[in-house]
Structure formats: structure tokens, C-alpha cells
Amino acid sequence: SCKVFFAKDPLKIVRAQGQYMFDEKGEKYLDCINNVAHVGHSHPSVIKAATKQMELLNTNSRFLHDNLVQYAQRLTATLPERLSVCYFVNSGSEANDLALRLARQYSGHQDVITLE
């Protein structure tokens, strides 16, 4: 049930920069899949911020940290007041799981419809 992209001629991507990914032979591909529309791969500002944070503390959001609160405050300040709660998760799978649990709790229903 897990689809492999390019099954007949698989790509072995070894690095990426900006909007491009490069295979083991140095061939360049435009990345239209991996969230590159936001900042691109290997963005210097993102690398700098991530390095700075990992030098201080390399963990996830299950522990309390002031940066989580500050980010939530900055984020919710840009949104309508009704959108004032933040849930930080590690992946799309965790986000989907949380959304499903919240919807079930709110609605009292267990049924789910998914579309392919």
C-alpha cells in the first residue's frame, strides 16, 4: 500500500540546494514535492537557526521550553482570536493523528471518510 515514486527507474537523491535536488550522478531535478516553496533546501537562514538551536538543545516539543511559547505567541498574533491554541507535532503523521483525535473528541463520533 506504500507507493514508490519512479519505481521503474528509481532516483537516488544525495543532496539538495534551493529548489533543486541532485542525484548520485550529479543530475539536477526541480523539486515540486518537498515543501521547497517555503524556503528551499539548505536555506542559509534555516541552517543558521537550526544550528544555533541544536548547539543549545537538540530535542523535540514534548518538553517545556520558552521558545515554544514565544513561537506560539508570535504565530497566534497573526491569526484571528478564535485560532489561539497551538499544537506542535513532529510530522504530518502526528498532525493527522492529532486532528483525528481532536475531531473525534469534539464530535463524539468515530467514523472517518478519506479520499484517495
N, CA, C and O of each residue as an XYZ file, in Angstrom:
464
protein
N       0.808     -1.200      0.000
C       0.000      0.000      0.000
C       0.853      1.267      0.000
O       0.319      2.375     -0.021
N       2.163      1.107      0.023
C       3.045      2.267      0.007
C       3.597      2.442     -1.405
O       4.282      1.562     -1.927
N       3.297      3.569     -2.009
C       3.692      3.824     -3.390
C       5.129      4.341     -3.458
O       5.496      5.269     -2.737
N       5.934      3.739     -4.322
C       7.301      4.184     -4.534
C       7.317      5.069     -5.772
O       6.856      4.660     -6.837
N       7.849      6.287     -5.633
C       7.964      7.170     -6.779
C       9.031      6.623     -7.721
O      10.050      6.100     -7.269
N       8.808      6.738     -9.001
C       9.771      6.342    -10.024
C      10.179      4.872     -9.879
O      11.368      4.557     -9.939
N       9.220      3.980     -9.690
C       9.504      2.569     -9.432
C      10.305      1.905    -10.548
O      11.131      1.037    -10.268
N      10.081      2.293    -11.818
C      10.791      1.655    -12.932
C      12.214      2.165    -13.085
O      13.083      1.446    -13.578
N      12.452      3.382    -12.673
C      13.779      3.975    -12.785
C      14.000      4.859    -11.551
O      13.942      6.085    -11.644
N      14.255      4.225    -10.385
C      14.305      4.992     -9.139
C      15.425      6.017     -9.106
O      16.508      5.803     -9.651
N      15.132      7.150     -8.444
C      16.121      8.200     -8.255
C      16.813      7.995     -6.920
O      16.170      7.674     -5.921
N      18.121      8.180     -6.906
C      18.861      8.180     -5.649
C      19.348      9.604     -5.442
O      20.393     10.001     -5.957
N      18.569     10.368     -4.675
C      18.888     11.764     -4.419
C      19.904     11.821     -3.285
O      19.710     11.200     -2.240
N      20.993     12.571     -3.495
C      22.057     12.623     -2.492
C      22.235     13.997     -1.864
O      22.851     14.110     -0.804
N      21.703     15.060     -2.502
C      21.796     16.393     -1.910
C      20.758     17.294     -2.566
O      20.146     16.945     -3.575
N      20.578     18.473     -1.953
C      19.624     19.439     -2.499
C      20.075     20.847     -2.135
O      20.725     21.065     -1.113
N      19.719     21.791     -2.986
C      20.044     23.195     -2.767
C      18.945     24.030     -3.402
O      18.616     23.840     -4.573
N      18.371     24.960     -2.629
C      17.296     25.785     -3.168
C      16.127     24.929     -3.614
O      15.620     24.113     -2.846
N      15.704     25.111     -4.834
C      14.564     24.361     -5.367
C      14.981     23.091     -6.109
O      14.133     22.416     -6.694
N      16.269     22.756     -6.095
C      16.758     21.615     -6.866
C      17.254     20.482     -5.966
O      17.747     20.703     -4.860
N      17.103     19.266     -6.483
C      17.686     18.074     -5.873
C      18.650     17.480     -6.896
O      18.478     17.652     -8.103
N      19.666     16.780     -6.395
C      20.696     16.217     -7.267
C      20.838     14.732     -6.974
O      20.855     14.307     -5.819
N      20.941     13.946     -8.053
C      21.105     12.508     -7.857
C      22.587     12.158     -7.741
O      23.452     13.033     -7.791
N      22.861     10.869     -7.586
C      24.229     10.400     -7.365
C      25.144     10.659     -8.569
O      26.367     10.611     -8.441
N      24.556     10.929     -9.721
C      25.350     11.212    -10.928
C      25.510     12.710    -11.172
O      26.142     13.126    -12.143
N      24.924     13.527    -10.270
C      25.013     14.978    -10.422
C      23.893     15.583    -11.261
O      23.889     16.789    -11.508
N      22.951     14.763    -11.699
C      21.812     15.251    -12.494
C      20.914     16.106    -11.609
O      20.624     15.732    -10.473
N      20.471     17.252    -12.123
C      19.666     18.211    -11.368
C      18.184     18.010    -11.680
O      17.801     17.834    -12.837
N      17.340     18.040    -10.614
C      15.897     17.892    -10.744
C      15.214     19.035    -10.006
O      15.623     19.393     -8.901
N      14.180     19.609    -10.607
C      13.366     20.607     -9.951
C      12.458     19.891     -8.953
O      11.700     18.999     -9.336
N      12.526     20.269     -7.698
C      11.745     19.615     -6.651
C      10.387     20.291     -6.532
O      10.292     21.437     -6.093
N       9.350     19.584     -6.921
C       7.981     20.103     -6.841
C       7.180     19.367     -5.773
O       5.952     19.458     -5.758
N       7.846     18.641     -4.881
C       7.146     17.809     -3.903
C       7.434     18.212     -2.468
O       6.502     18.282     -1.667
N       8.661     18.475     -2.113
C       9.112     18.549     -0.728
C       9.062     19.926     -0.073
O      10.101     20.387      0.397
N       7.956     20.589     -0.013
C       7.814     21.859      0.721
C       8.849     22.911      0.356
O       9.089     23.816      1.155
N       9.469     22.834     -0.805
C      10.500     23.805     -1.156
C       9.919     25.170     -1.481
O      10.658     26.152     -1.556
N       8.632     25.248     -1.670
C       8.014     26.549     -1.960
C       8.190     27.512     -0.790
O       8.103     28.726     -0.978
N       8.432     27.000      0.398
C       8.582     27.857      1.578
C       9.929     28.567      1.577
O       9.970     29.795      1.494
N      11.009     27.843      1.664
C      12.339     28.456      1.714
C      13.382     27.711      0.885
O      14.501     28.201      0.729
N      13.047     26.558      0.360
C      14.008     25.786     -0.419
C      14.880     24.911      0.460
O      14.867     25.022      1.686
N      15.629     24.048     -0.184
C      16.555     23.163      0.529
C      17.808     23.934      0.919
O      18.261     24.812      0.184
N      18.353     23.608      2.060
C      19.640     24.141      2.531
C      19.655     25.662      2.593
O      20.670     26.284      2.278
N      18.554     26.258      2.989
C      18.485     27.713      3.079
C      19.411     28.195      4.204
O      19.308     27.710      5.331
N      20.307     29.134      3.916
C      21.298     29.565      4.914
C      20.686     30.051      6.233
O      21.229     29.761      7.299
N      19.585     30.773      6.184
C      18.958     31.269      7.418
C      18.387     30.131      8.253
O      18.466     30.154      9.481
N      17.814     29.139      7.585
C      17.255     27.983      8.298
C      18.386     27.160      8.908
O      18.287     26.717     10.052
N      19.453     26.956      8.151
C      20.600     26.201      8.662
C      21.204     26.906      9.874
O      21.537     26.263     10.870
N      21.343     28.224      9.787
C      21.916     29.002     10.894
C      21.041     28.885     12.144
O      21.550     28.649     13.240
N      19.727     29.050     11.981
C      18.809     28.970     13.119
C      18.796     27.564     13.718
O      18.802     27.408     14.939
N      18.776     26.542     12.858
C      18.765     25.158     13.350
C      20.063     24.827     14.074
O      20.044     24.188     15.126
N      21.185     25.259     13.516
C      22.478     25.005     14.157
C      22.549     25.681     15.515
O      22.996     25.080     16.493
N      22.108     26.934     15.575
C      22.109     27.680     16.835
C      21.277     26.946     17.892
O      21.692     26.826     19.045
N      20.102     26.459     17.488
C      19.239     25.749     18.431
C      19.848     24.415     18.833
O      19.811     24.059     20.011
N      20.410     23.665     17.884
C      20.983     22.362     18.215
C      22.233     22.482     19.080
O      22.540     21.573     19.852
N      22.962     23.602     18.959
C      24.105     23.828     19.845
C      23.645     24.035     21.282
O      24.366     23.705     22.224
N      22.453     24.577     21.445
C      21.898     24.833     22.767
C      21.176     23.608     23.316
O      21.419     23.180     24.444
N      20.279     23.049     22.494
C      19.446     21.943     22.930
C      18.865     21.262     21.697
O      18.239     21.914     20.861
N      19.069     19.969     21.583
C      18.531     19.217     20.459
C      17.494     18.233     20.989
O      17.833     17.135     21.432
N      16.248     18.633     20.939
C      15.173     17.796     21.461
C      13.920     18.049     20.634
O      13.985     18.681     19.580
N      12.808     17.568     21.099
C      11.542     17.810     20.408
C      10.607     18.580     21.325
O      11.021     19.057     22.381
N       9.366     18.701     20.931
C       8.439     19.569     21.667
C       7.730     18.869     22.824
O       6.751     19.408     23.341
N       8.182     17.698     23.246
C       7.499     17.058     24.376
C       7.927     17.666     25.710
O       7.281     17.428     26.731
N       9.011     18.451     25.713
C       9.466     19.112     26.932
C       9.159     20.606     26.848
O       9.114     21.174     25.756
N       8.950     21.235     27.989
C       8.674     22.663     28.015
C       9.931     23.453     27.643
O      11.042     23.109     28.045
N       9.730     24.500     26.880
C      10.843     25.378     26.511
C      10.246     26.729     26.141
O       9.197     26.796     25.500
N      10.920     27.811     26.550
C      10.404     29.159     26.284
C      10.220     29.437     24.798
O       9.297     30.159     24.420
N      11.076     28.881     23.949
C      10.961     29.134     22.507
C       9.625     28.650     21.949
O       9.075     29.267     21.037
N       9.101     27.553     22.490
C       7.795     27.069     22.030
C       6.699     28.071     22.355
O       5.830     28.343     21.527
N       6.744     28.614     23.553
C       5.743     29.603     23.970
C       5.880     30.870     23.132
O       4.885     31.413     22.651
N       7.107     31.337     22.960
C       7.329     32.563     22.187
C       6.880     32.387     20.741
O       6.271     33.290     20.167
N       7.173     31.235     20.150
C       6.733     30.995     18.775
C       5.208     30.942     18.691
O       4.616     31.503     17.769
N       4.580     30.277     19.640
C       3.115     30.199     19.651
C       2.499     31.592     19.768
O       1.508     31.894     19.104
N       3.081     32.428     20.604
C       2.568     33.796     20.759
C       2.729     34.591     19.469
O       1.809     35.297     19.055
N       3.892     34.481     18.831
C       4.117     35.194     17.564
C       3.169     34.693     16.485
O       2.630     35.483     15.710
N       2.966     33.389     16.436
C       2.088     32.806     15.422
C       0.640     33.206     15.640
O      -0.024     33.651     14.703
N       0.139     33.055     16.860
C      -1.273     33.360     17.112
C      -1.564     34.855     17.008
O      -2.710     35.244     16.785
N      -0.553     35.690     17.164
C      -0.751     37.139     16.996
C      -1.110     37.496     15.561
O      -1.647     38.575     15.309
N      -0.824     36.614     14.628
C      -1.128     36.867     13.210
C      -2.474     36.280     12.795
O      -2.899     36.456     11.654
N      -3.144     35.588     13.707
C      -4.373     34.859     13.385
C      -5.575     35.453     14.101
O      -5.415     36.200     15.067
N      -6.790     35.126     13.634
C      -7.994     35.557     14.355
C      -7.990     34.985     15.776
O      -7.395     33.935     16.020
N      -8.649     35.670     16.709
C      -8.633     35.269     18.117
C      -9.122     33.839     18.332
O      -8.654     33.159     19.245
N     -10.050     33.378     17.508
C     -10.573     32.005     17.656
C      -9.485     30.962     17.415
O      -9.588     29.835     17.898
N      -8.450     31.331     16.675
C      -7.339     30.403     16.414
C      -6.191     30.753     17.363
O      -5.160     31.279     16.943
N      -6.384     30.454     18.637
C      -5.425     30.896     19.650
C      -4.722     29.741     20.357
O      -4.001     29.964     21.330
N      -4.919     28.523     19.888
C      -4.281     27.359     20.501
C      -3.345     26.722     19.482
O      -3.705     26.534     18.320
N      -2.136     26.395     19.938
C      -1.151     25.743     19.060
C      -0.854     24.339     19.566
O      -0.722     24.112     20.769
N      -0.751     23.414     18.645
C      -0.289     22.068     18.946
C       0.949     21.841     18.092
O       0.871     21.885     16.864
N       2.071     21.603     18.718
C       3.298     21.353     17.971
C       3.515     19.852     17.855
O       3.502     19.127     18.851
N       3.713     19.402     16.631
C       3.937     17.981     16.380
C       5.189     17.821     15.531
O       5.733     18.794     15.009
N       5.631     16.594     15.402
C       6.894     16.306     14.749
C       6.761     15.978     13.267
O       7.739     16.082     12.526
N       5.581     15.587     12.824
C       5.447     15.129     11.448
C       4.007     15.264     10.966
O       3.098     15.559     11.742
N       3.826     15.044      9.687
C       2.478     15.031      9.123
C       1.634     13.913      9.707
O       0.430     14.075      9.903
N       2.267     12.775      9.985
C       1.535     11.654     10.592
C       1.017     12.025     11.971
O      -0.130     11.735     12.310
N       1.870     12.668     12.766
C       1.426     13.105     14.092
C       0.329     14.152     13.972
O      -0.620     14.140     14.756
N       0.442     15.056     13.006
C      -0.582     16.084     12.805
C      -1.911     15.448     12.428
O      -2.956     15.837     12.949
N      -1.880     14.476     11.528
C      -3.113     13.787     11.134
C      -3.725     13.034     12.306
O      -4.940     13.064     12.503
N      -2.883     12.356     13.087
C      -3.372     11.620     14.251
C      -4.026     12.563     15.252
O      -5.108     12.277     15.766
N      -3.374     13.681     15.528
C      -3.934     14.652     16.469
C      -5.242     15.236     15.948
O      -6.208     15.366     16.699
N      -5.276     15.586     14.670
C      -6.504     16.143     14.084
C      -7.659     15.152     14.199
O      -8.787     15.539     14.506
N      -7.377     13.892     13.955
C      -8.415     12.865     14.059
C      -8.899     12.726     15.504
O     -10.102     12.640     15.749
N      -7.972     12.704     16.456
C      -8.359     12.593     17.862
C      -9.157     13.809     18.325
O     -10.129     13.664     19.065
N      -8.756     15.005     17.897
C      -9.494     16.215     18.264
C     -10.902     16.206     17.666
O     -11.872     16.557     18.337
N     -11.001     15.805     16.409
C     -12.313     15.760     15.753
C     -13.231     14.748     16.427
O     -14.419     15.012     16.613
N     -12.687     13.595     16.792
C     -13.497     12.579     17.476
C     -13.956     13.077     18.846
O     -15.106     12.872     19.235
N     -13.055     13.730     19.572
C     -13.410     14.264     20.888
C     -14.489     15.335     20.764
O     -15.450     15.338     21.533
N     -14.338     16.233     19.813
C     -15.283     17.337     19.625
C     -16.642     16.834     19.158
O     -17.678     17.255     19.672
N     -16.633     15.930     18.180
C     -17.895     15.498     17.567
C     -18.570     14.354     18.312
O     -19.784     14.172     18.214
N     -17.784     13.585     19.055
C     -18.343     12.403     19.704
C     -18.539     11.242     18.751
O     -19.096     10.217     19.142
N     -18.099     11.376     17.525
C     -18.238     10.322     16.522
C     -16.900      9.654     16.255
O     -15.846     10.252     16.474
N     -16.942      8.418     15.783
C     -15.729      7.666     15.495
C     -15.499      7.473     13.985
O     -14.404      7.098     13.564
N     -16.542      7.732     13.174
C     -16.455      7.474     11.733
C     -15.517      8.450     11.039
O     -15.407      9.613     11.426
N     -14.846      7.954     10.006
C     -13.908      8.771      9.217
C     -14.140      8.476      7.745
O     -14.351      7.326      7.361
N     -14.100      9.506      6.930
C     -14.137      9.344      5.483
C     -12.827      9.854      4.936
O     -12.413     10.968      5.253
N     -12.165      9.051      4.114
C     -10.931      9.505      3.463
C     -11.087      9.401      1.950
O     -11.812      8.547      1.439
N     -10.403     10.276      1.257
C     -10.449     10.285     -0.191
C      -9.063     10.017     -0.746
O      -8.069     10.506     -0.209
N      -8.993      9.249     -1.809
C      -7.701      8.991     -2.461
C      -7.469     10.020     -3.516
O      -6.439      9.991     -4.190
